[in-house]
Amino acid sequence: MNLVKRNVELGLFIVRVLTGIIFLVHGFSKFQGGIAGTQGFFQSVGIPTFLAPIVGGLEIVGGIALILGLFTRIAGVVLAIVIVGALLTAKAGQPFMMGTEFDYLVLFTSVQMALAGSALLSLDSVIFGKKERSERRRLAEN
């Protein structure tokens, strides 16, 4: 692996793990002290309360998936959708500075995972690595 590719993979690895940790912590916080508090917040901003455990669960599972590098692209898409939902509802009308800049950052890192994936120290590369490498080789030959 050449130096540039290694550095790119190292950067994607760091973004993947840190984004996963952020979502995992935020997901767990929705259940901290019971889901009723999160449901109350959802109701106060006009989001159906039944979505609170679903969103929390998606954040936990998606965060774990990113940390492990398992179905990285799918997790990136799902978590990006969660953040877009938050920006359009719970965060609607909040200013960028001291309001939504963190949400946009996490949205962009989720989109990055959806587009690029991450091979370094990932279960995706262990499970799908040989198939993906042979596909890249086939495409390069054509």
Steps between C-alpha positions, in 0.01 A plus 500: 500500500654832399538787745219716358247216503606403853454857620157523337396172662634617837298822469183310408560261791526788748187671362311168503582411860445849642171541314394159630586596858301824468190318376537221757516749788208704364294185453565382855414846635151470353436201727678639806250521784236340278380586152211713634716812522602469137142429399394817682761701312393345169138590574597859592655555156223323309669164438286191565605344831521147357805614304708568815606137563541441127734798460691405816531141381618606154763724658625217723504234229637740239767621739611145577498417128729795427736419786531141377502599135207268429266604219670838517333649194152393610558633852619830350178534298274412793677736739500781243121458471469518881696826508305652210182414693638674810602808300155527342310454825671533839767740371283698256559872533809469718800710400804340343746631757423360845209308357531260211865503393568177689201333333624603156847368579359162603277504191802555277704226668204261462473587131875448465462150645209431266702606196850376583458221752808418704720196454765542770429278801144438388284189499387604151851441368521163678162382374488664158866589439598232247184548297546879495869477400423265211221734384739798504758298307237400241392863458861615465561248220205628294 
